[in-house]
Amino acid sequence: MKVLGICGSPRKGANTEFALNFTLNELKAMGFETETVLLSEKEVKFCNHCGKCLEGKECPIKDDAKGIFERMLLADAIIVASPVYYVSVSAQLKALFDRSIMVRGKLKGKVGGAIAVGQVRNGGQEMVCEQIHQWMLTHEMKIVPMRFGGMLVGSMKDFEAVKRDEAGLNSCKNLAKKVAEALRSK
């Protein structure tokens, strides 16, 4: 079974990427195949609501979104990670969410989990996890039974901060465990 991790941070090698990789490595150790998409390495343009997708036509915007959606379709589970940007997901991740109408009805039943990294404990991570969960619910995905998801404390200037957040890393271990349980019970 395959788990796709999507890192919504625009910053390569930062705290959110580490948290996602930490979680995926836990799943890999349990025998799952994992793959990572880093939005810091991709171009996902904003939806301009042209309506082509609503007419059943291919999106005319030429960027990396279509390839990311193809990876989503091949996955059994999707874990989405985002830094907290003013109590919301990153703009890069929001653009991907908005464009996901291209896979409407095709993610149904896939297992989903969320990770959020903020500047301080209770610094908006709950809101970001809820936004990710709302996106997953819109696609009729099966969210793992956790209050929120992996929630960590990071720093804009210290890319090692999440490595010292024991409580946050434990929440990622728990998320990995819940994703594994959900996949095994399918």
Secondary structure, DSSP 8 states (H G I E B T S, - for coil): -EEEEEE--SSTTSHHHHHHHHHHHHHHHTT-EEEEEEGGGS---------TGGGT------SSHHHHHHHHHH-SEEEEEEE-SSSS--HHHHHHHHHGGGGTTTSTT-EEEEEEEESSTTSSHHHHHHHHHHHHHHTT-EE-SSSS-EEEE--SS-TTGGGG-HHHHHHHHHHHHHHHHHHHT-
